[in-house]
Amino acid sequence: MAYNEPKLVPNPMTPSTCIIFDETLCDGCNICIDYCRRDCLMPNPVPGKPPILVYPDECWFAGCCAAACPKDPPAARMEHPLNQTASWKRKETGEIFRPGLKKHPAPNTRPSVG
């Protein structure tokens, strides 16, 4: 009886994809794989292609893999789920900041209620 050789295939994608690779920028250097804290990424068997996200449900969203990308602009970016998207407000100016938000909204100038 002949056995097929083992293959690594990604798990079905969960509702949140933790990291997204721009295939036009990624050259398959696999540096992001070394920096991933949870070993969610595996090298692509096709040279020059982005790594394969094998375990998206195991991701901690630390961002180490995306931050390690040597490209400028980076070929990898984190895609945080909506329920984990944080925002914060600067007390002095009222500016609201969110991760990845290019143009921040104008400060809230309305008086508080009550």
C-alpha positions as CSV (number, residue, x, y, z in Angstrom):
1,M,0.0,0.0,0.0
2,A,1.5,3.4,-1.0
3,Y,1.0,6.4,1.2
4,N,0.8,9.9,0.0
5,E,3.5,12.3,1.2
6,P,2.4,14.5,4.0
7,K,1.3,18.0,3.1
8,L,0.8,21.2,5.1
9,V,-2.5,22.8,4.4
10,P,-4.0,25.9,6.1
11,N,-6.9,25.6,8.4
12,P,-10.2,27.1,7.2
13,M,-10.1,30.8,7.6
14,T,-11.8,32.2,10.7
15,P,-14.0,35.3,10.5
16,S,-10.9,37.4,11.3
17,T,-7.8,37.1,9.2
18,C,-5.0,38.1,11.5
19,I,-2.3,39.0,9.0
20,I,-2.6,40.1,5.4
21,F,0.3,40.0,2.9
22,D,0.6,42.2,-0.1
23,E,1.8,39.7,-2.7
24,T,3.2,42.5,-4.9
25,L,5.6,43.5,-2.1
26,C,6.4,40.2,-0.4
27,D,9.4,38.4,-1.8
28,G,9.1,35.4,0.5
29,C,12.0,36.2,2.8
30,N,10.2,34.5,5.7
31,I,11.6,36.8,8.3
32,C,8.0,37.2,9.7
33,I,7.9,33.5,10.4
34,D,10.9,33.8,12.7
35,Y,9.2,36.6,14.7
36,C,5.7,35.1,15.0
37,R,5.2,34.3,18.7
38,R,2.6,31.6,18.1
39,D,4.1,29.9,15.0
40,C,0.9,30.7,13.0
41,L,2.9,31.1,9.8
42,M,4.7,28.5,7.7
43,P,7.0,29.0,4.7
44,N,5.3,28.9,1.3
45,P,6.5,25.9,-0.8
46,V,6.6,28.2,-3.8
47,P,9.7,30.4,-3.6
48,G,9.1,34.1,-3.6
49,K,5.5,33.8,-2.4
50,P,4.2,35.1,1.0
51,P,4.1,32.7,4.0
52,I,1.0,30.6,4.6
53,L,-1.2,31.5,7.5
54,V,-1.8,28.0,8.9
55,Y,-3.3,28.7,12.4
56,P,-5.2,32.0,12.3
57,D,-7.2,31.2,15.4
58,E,-3.9,30.8,17.4
59,C,-2.7,34.4,16.7
60,W,-2.2,36.7,19.6
61,F,-2.2,39.8,17.4
62,A,1.1,40.9,18.9
63,G,2.2,42.4,15.5
64,C,5.8,41.2,15.8
65,C,5.6,39.5,12.4
66,A,4.3,42.5,10.6
67,A,6.7,44.8,12.4
68,A,9.7,42.6,11.4
69,C,9.0,43.0,7.6
70,P,12.1,44.6,6.1
71,K,10.2,46.1,3.1
72,D,9.3,49.8,2.9
73,P,6.3,49.9,2.9
74,P,5.8,46.6,4.8
75,A,4.4,43.7,2.9
76,A,2.6,42.4,5.9
77,R,0.0,44.1,8.1
78,M,-2.1,43.1,11.0
79,E,-5.9,42.9,10.6
80,H,-7.4,43.2,14.1
81,P,-10.9,41.9,14.6
82,L,-13.5,44.6,15.2
83,N,-14.1,43.6,18.8
84,Q,-10.3,44.1,19.5
85,T,-9.9,47.4,17.8
86,A,-8.9,49.9,20.5
87,S,-9.2,53.7,20.5
88,W,-8.0,56.2,23.0
89,K,-8.5,59.9,23.5
90,R,-5.9,62.5,24.4
91,K,-7.1,64.5,27.4
92,E,-5.4,67.8,26.4
93,T,-6.8,68.1,22.9
94,G,-9.6,65.6,22.7
95,E,-8.0,63.8,19.7
96,I,-9.2,60.3,19.1
97,F,-6.7,57.8,18.0
98,R,-7.2,54.3,16.5
99,P,-4.7,51.8,15.2
100,G,-4.3,52.2,11.4
101,L,-6.5,55.3,11.2
102,K,-4.9,57.6,8.7
103,K,-6.9,60.7,9.3
104,H,-8.0,61.2,12.9
105,P,-11.4,62.8,13.5
106,A,-11.7,66.3,14.7
107,P,-11.7,66.7,18.6
108,N,-15.1,66.6,20.3
109,T,-16.0,70.2,21.2
110,R,-19.5,69.5,22.6
111,P,-20.0,70.2,26.3
112,S,-20.6,67.1,28.4
113,V,-24.1,66.1,29.3
114,G,-25.3,66.5,32.9
